[in-house]
């Protein structure tokens, strides 16, 4: 598997992780935990963007 494919697999995993964090946020009644899950999902999405920028370097 080449580096691009590895990163694309990571991105897929990150998308799933961000969605799971947002689902956890919706399901909790604890506002501190909810906010932390949402912030974590946003950080994961920032990682996705950084990985996309790196993948674009292959083009």
C-alpha positions as CSV (number, residue, x, y, z in Angstrom):
1,X,0.0,0.0,0.0
2,X,1.5,3.4,-1.0
3,X,1.5,6.4,1.4
4,X,-1.5,8.0,-0.4
5,X,-3.6,4.9,0.2
6,X,-2.6,4.7,3.8
7,X,-3.5,8.4,4.4
8,X,-6.8,7.9,2.6
9,X,-7.6,5.0,4.9
10,X,-6.7,7.2,7.9
11,X,-9.0,9.9,6.6
12,X,-11.9,7.4,6.3
13,X,-11.2,6.3,9.9
14,X,-11.1,10.0,11.0
15,X,-14.5,10.7,9.4
16,X,-15.9,7.7,11.4
17,X,-14.3,8.9,14.6
18,X,-15.6,12.4,14.2
19,X,-19.1,11.1,13.6
20,X,-18.9,8.9,16.6
21,X,-17.8,11.8,18.8
22,X,-20.7,13.9,17.6
23,X,-23.1,11.0,18.2
24,X,-21.7,10.7,21.8
25,X,-22.2,14.5,22.2
26,X,-25.9,14.2,21.2
27,X,-26.4,11.3,23.5
28,X,-25.0,12.7,26.7
29,X,-26.8,15.0,29.1
30,X,-23.6,16.2,30.7
31,X,-22.9,19.6,29.0
32,X,-19.1,19.5,29.9
33,X,-18.8,16.1,28.3
34,X,-20.9,17.2,25.3
35,X,-18.7,20.2,24.7
36,X,-15.5,18.2,25.0
37,X,-16.8,15.6,22.5
38,X,-17.8,18.4,20.0
39,X,-14.4,20.1,20.4
40,X,-12.7,16.7,19.9
41,X,-14.7,16.1,16.7
42,X,-13.6,19.5,15.4
43,X,-10.0,18.7,16.1
44,X,-10.3,15.4,14.2
45,X,-11.9,17.3,11.3
46,X,-8.9,19.7,11.3
47,X,-6.6,16.7,11.1
48,X,-8.7,15.5,8.1
49,X,-8.1,18.9,6.4
50,X,-4.4,18.7,7.0
51,X,-4.2,15.2,5.6
52,X,-6.2,16.3,2.5
53,X,-3.6,19.1,2.0
54,X,-0.8,16.5,2.2
55,X,-2.6,14.2,-0.2
56,X,-2.9,17.1,-2.7
57,X,0.9,17.3,-2.7
58,X,0.9,13.9,-4.5
59,X,-1.0,15.3,-7.5
